[in-house]
Amino acid sequence: MTDLSRRDVVISAGLAAAFGLSLPVALVRPTEAQKTPGPGTPFYKYKVGSFECTAVYDGIWEKPHDPAFFKNASVDDVKAALRAAGQTDEFVPIPFTPLVVSTGRELVLLDAGTGARCSRPRDG
């Protein structure tokens, strides 16, 4: 990560302060992460410095359309955007991906997932 923007620095410092971390948070660009796993793979790993991060797919919440959910778009706008992105417009798909970080000494789970909220498995 050699090209940090001001925004990256502010976000990193803010996250570190919010979580009480003594070191700044490293922001990983897509080119620094492992390639996205193939169909049916429920997790992928990447490194941030010496830490090994594992993103674990926990399903998709099929959120019913709600006019109050998106403050700057109507339900019709949301449905059109979903169709343009190749998604279904029957609901708002909200994926959940908890992160497990191995520090070398400890495993840290960030966001324990959705429990019963997810109603469908990952599409291949």
Secondary structure as UniProt FT lines:
FT   HELIX           6..18
FT   TURN            19..20
FT   HELIX           30..32
FT   TURN            39..40
FT   STRAND          43..48
FT   TURN            49..50
FT   STRAND          51..56
FT   STRAND          60..63
FT   TURN            67..69
FT   TURN            71..72
FT   HELIX           75..84
FT   TURN            85..86
FT   STRAND          92..95
FT   STRAND          99..102
FT   STRAND          107..110
FT   HELIX           115..117
//
